[in-house]
């Protein structure tokens, strides 16, 4: 952390920039993001989310995506990060920085310094401690009954009973369900929740 902040301070004084002016001298952040979106992201488990993130960056951060990779500084990325933090919470900014780091790191000029690595990530506190209050579950079930999608109610009931996440619910397959033992296997999930009963 101290090293990252030191790099940011050096960058703000104009000391730290890309040192290799090879192929990346003709490339922008936008080029790196496009290449990453089209080649690397589709191979990742969260690739669709990365692709949406990149599309949003092109739509809402056009000036930033036009910056040249060969002169990109920690200060420029830090400034962009700080502007984003004024509009959204820390969690999406961390995700965007991760995608940006991957894109810049995969740029064709492998000798270029990936300054995004040196940018301090904001601290994320995404704990969600809210519980359903009295009557809210019944209201949700009634709303599900009025929806055209008849799978909504059983998915809600299963989510409430098992604490499964949305992605886990939607990724379930019959081959992972054991009706005799009343269990479902979650092959891709966070630790301590592989088997639910």
FENSUL-V20617 format. One line per field, one symbol per residue. psi: psi as a letter, one per 30 degrees, with the letter a starting at -180 (. if undefined). burial: + if it has 16 or more other C-alpha atoms within 10 Angstrom, else -. Layout:
psi = ???
burial = ???
//
This chain:
psi = eeeeeeeeeeefggejlkfjhbeffgkleeeeeeeeefeeeffleheeeeeeeeeeeeefheeeffkkefgkleeeeeeeeeeeffelleeeeeeeeeeeeeeefgkejffkkjfeffkkklkkigkjgklklkfeeeeeeeeefflfjffeeeeeeeeeffgkleeeeffkleffkjfefhlkkjejlllghekk.
burial = ------++-+++---+++-+---+--+++++++++++--++--------++-++--++-----++-++++++++++++--+--++----+--++-++-+++++++++-+--++++++++++-------------------+--+-------++-++-------+---++--------------+++-----------
//
